Amino acid sequence: MTSERTCVGCRTRAPAELLLRVAIQGGSLRPGRNLPGRGAWLHPDLGCLNQAERRSAFGRALRHTGPIDTAGIRSHLEGLAPDRFAL
């Protein structure tokens, strides 16, 4: 039986293998299943990241007060997207 997690962006449940686990390190979100501390789960999709940012979902899910830098996760997700302009 596979474990399911809820995406903090779109709030849908999915198998953990299809989601990206993020945790806070030094005030910034970092991807990684083995990072210490509380984690939040996110579809590897910029739309879900945008929804999570708009709803301030990372602060609640990670029980973190104060600003959270999501630039690292955004660049990670942009790197996962296929290059639309490649020949």
C-alpha positions in Angstrom: 0.0 0.0 0.0 1.4 3.3 -1.1 1.3 6.4 1.2 -0.6 9.4 0.1 0.1 13.0 0.9 -1.8 16.3 0.3 -0.4 19.0 -1.9 -0.2 22.3 -0.1 -1.0 24.1 -3.3 -4.0 22.5 -4.9 -5.0 20.5 -1.8 -5.5 17.2 -3.7 -4.2 13.9 -2.4 -1.6 12.0 -4.4 0.9 9.2 -3.9 4.0 10.5 -2.1 6.1 9.3 -5.1 4.4 12.0 -7.3 4.9 14.9 -4.9 8.0 16.9 -3.9 8.7 17.2 -0.2 10.0 20.6 0.9 11.4 21.8 4.2 12.9 25.0 5.6 16.6 25.5 5.9 17.9 28.9 6.8 14.6 30.6 6.0 14.4 29.2 2.5 12.5 26.2 1.1 14.6 23.3 0.0 13.5 20.2 -1.8 14.4 16.8 -0.3 12.8 13.8 1.2 15.6 13.4 3.8 15.8 16.9 5.1 15.3 17.2 8.8 12.3 18.9 10.4 8.8 19.4 9.3 8.0 18.9 5.7 5.3 20.0 3.2 4.3 18.2 0.0 3.8 19.9 -3.3 3.1 18.7 -6.9 6.2 19.5 -9.0 4.2 22.1 -10.8 4.5 25.9 -10.8 0.7 26.3 -10.6 0.7 24.5 -7.3 3.6 26.6 -6.1 1.7 29.8 -7.0 -1.4 28.6 -5.2 0.6 27.7 -2.1 2.3 31.1 -2.1 -1.0 32.9 -2.6 -2.7 31.1 0.3 0.4 31.3 2.6 0.2 27.6 2.9 3.9 26.9 3.5 3.9 28.9 6.8 0.9 26.9 8.1 2.1 23.5 6.9 5.6 24.0 8.3 4.5 25.9 11.4 6.9 28.7 10.6 6.3 32.3 11.4 7.9 35.0 9.3 8.8 35.2 5.7 9.7 32.1 3.7 11.9 32.4 0.6 10.4 30.3 -2.2 12.9 31.3 -4.9 14.9 28.1 -4.5 11.9 25.9 -5.0 10.7 28.0 -8.0 14.1 27.7 -9.7 14.1 23.9 -9.0 10.6 23.5 -10.5 11.6 25.6 -13.5 14.6 23.3 -14.0 12.3 20.3 -14.1 10.1 21.7 -16.8 11.0 20.7 -20.3 12.6 23.4 -22.4 9.9 24.7 -24.7 12.4 26.4 -27.1 14.8 23.5 -27.6 15.2 22.3 -31.2 
